[in-house]
Structures are given as structure tokens and as C-alpha cells.
Amino acid sequence: MFLSNDEETATLASANIRPRSRNKIPLSKVHIGDKVMVNYNYDDPTARGYWYDAIVTHKRDTRTIKELTATVFIG
């Protein structure tokens, strides 16, 4: 993969490019069984990680509790 402008060309490996989310889905529009992209760090769940496919298995959306459980497919 490469990035080009009028003066220089820089070659980058795809491993050096980190994808970002394009759309933020409100919790009210996520349903059990939906397939979504999630950012997950396998080694340190409190830190940012890589993007993975996940299927929503449980949802709890009350006035004070916002909780979503999903099965993450790594690899």
C-alpha cells in the first residue's frame, strides 16, 4: 500500500495502518444477534485494541445501566 502526493511517495505495509470506526451505532439500535465491529484488546481489555467481528449475545439498557455482551471472533 502506498500514499502518494505530488512530491513524494511513501510505502507502508498494511500492518502499519490501523482501521477506525466510521459509524457509531447508538445502543438503542443494537439488538441481540446483530453482527457488529468491536475494538478489543485481548492482552489488556482496559486498553484500545484491534477491530474484530462480534455477535451480540446479551443487552441491558436501562436508565442507569448500559451493558452489552458479545462473542468476539479473534483470528
Residue, then its C-alpha position, 0 to 999 in steps of 0.5 A: m500500500f502506498l500514499s502518494n502526493d505530488e512530491e513524494t511517495a511513501t510505502l507502508a505495509s498494511a500492518n502499519i495502518r490501523p482501521r477506525s470506526r466510521n459509524k457509531i451505532p447508538l445502543s438503542k439500535v443494537h439488538i441481540g444477534d446483530k453482527v457488529m465491529v468491536n475494538y478489543n484488546y485481548d492482552d489488556p481489555t482496559a486498553r484500545g485494541y484491534w477491530y474484530d467481528a462480534i455477535v451480540t449475545h446479551k443487552r441491558d439498557t436501562r436508565t442507569i445501566k448500559e451493558l452489552t455482551a458479545t462473542v468476539f471472533i479473534g483470528 
